[in-house]
Amino acid sequence: MSTFSEPAATPLALLLLGRDSDPASERGVECPGDLPPASDPALVERARIARAALGDRAFVLGHHYQRDEVIAFADVTGDSFKLARDAAARPQAEFIVFCGVHFMAESADILTAENQKVVLPDLAAGCSMADMAAIAQVEDAWDVLADAGIADSTVPVTYMNSTAAIKAFTGEHGGTICTSSNAEAALRWAFDKGERVLFLPDQHLGRNTAVLRMGMSLDDCVVFNPHKPGGGVSIDDLERARMILWRGHCSVHGRFTRACVDQVRERVPGVNVLVHPECTHDVVTAADLVGSTEFIIRTIEQAPAGSSWAIGTELNLVRRLAQRHTDKHITFLDSTVCYCSTMNRIDLPHLVATLESLAAGKVINQISVPERVAHWSRVALQQMLALPGL
């Protein structure tokens, strides 16, 4: 069986892997004391010692897109919502060390007890998609809908990949949160309540779910651009729309193109193309299977030996799947490296600094969501938990 073929490295890819640096563009958060150098040969042993010293006081969560060096120290792995729920199910843990990105750590803080402290090893580990919907922009957009006379008949549905402030807005306005696994159930619930949906912040998940899962047309969707007056959409178009899609996207999944699909089919005869629903509509419609991160993992686990797969999602996960399933031919959908740059900020030096600080009695980089925001976020998340099939 063929081994995994590493995509071509680029200067940007090496930067994201920590093999180069760019002080002019990086804005990492300084950890107290000296951050261990990535070249320190004792890093793994230091992590083991600090992890052992913390014992059950700490619970380490590792998102699927994390580097292998970080996943090695995770107590559980999963997608953002699964990890937040896992954290909530560990009330005895004093520290929740979330190896993911900022909005994920916020969700963990919202769902865990007051006495638990959620820590993000590097506060600069954000999410470009979540950052595309600032609360002031969303409030302004809601005013546009109100001026158009359609706010009362519009239900907000917000993707899990969003800030706590946007989740709170959703809860306060009678909406729900969704994941890539249950977006269809969330939309069906919303359309039972209103005439249209404001879908935040990923336009591609909203469009793909509406068109491919619910039988809508592309004409039923309009894109609201917060950087244009009135969202760049006429009142007539807003009134006619069933799906008002926020102009946001995932910088990783948005890189895949229809050309990537065509090229991999030429390179690998009989290949199955498996992609995440955050990919663009033309990529999703050209693929063989579409599903969440957990769906992608299950599909590969259950696939027959000898089958060929091209996977369109974050490279760390694709490489890990290839290493675990050597009886299958697994390739990355793109021909060049594509990492989640902010997820990759969590590396072994930051994890070691975090664990050693906690073991020494010093809490660094704690994530704490204000109570009012946490309250309305919980309202929206609890509505999601009530959806069928979750």
Sequence and secondary structure as in RCSB ss.txt:
>XXXX:A:sequence
MSTFSEPAATPLALLLLGRDSDPASERGVECPGDLPPASDPALVERARIARAALGDRAFVLGHHYQRDEVIAFAD
VTGDSFKLARDAAARPQAEFIVFCGVHFMAESADILTAENQKVVLPDLAAGCSMADMAAIAQVEDAWDVLADAGI
ADSTVPVTYMNSTAAIKAFTGEHGGTICTSSNAEAALRWAFDKGERVLFLPDQHLGRNTAVLRMGMSLDDCVVFN
PHKPGGGVSIDDLERARMILWRGHCSVHGRFTRACVDQVRERVPGVNVLVHPECTHDVVTAADLVGSTEFIIRTI
EQAPAGSSWAIGTELNLVRRLAQRHTDKHITFLDSTVCYCSTMNRIDLPHLVATLESLAAGKVINQISVPERVAH
WSRVALQQMLALPGL
>XXXX:A:secstr
       B  HHHHHHTTSS  TTT      SS    TT TTHHHHHHHHHHHHGGGEEEEEETTS HHHHTT S
EEE HHHHHHHHHT TT SEEEEES HHHHHHHHHHS TT EEE S TT   HHHHTS HHHHHHHHHHHHHTT 
GGGEEEEEESSS HHHHHHHHHTT EEE TTTHHHHHHHHHHH SEEEEES HHHHHHIIIIIH   GGGEEEE 
TTSGGGG  HHHHHH SEEEES   TTGGG  HHHHHHHHHHSTT EEEE TTS HHHHHHSSEE  HHHHHHHH
HHS TT EEEEES HHHHHHHHHH TTSEEEESSSB    TTGGG  HHHHHHHHHHHHTT   SEE   HHHHH
HHHHHHHHHHTSTT 
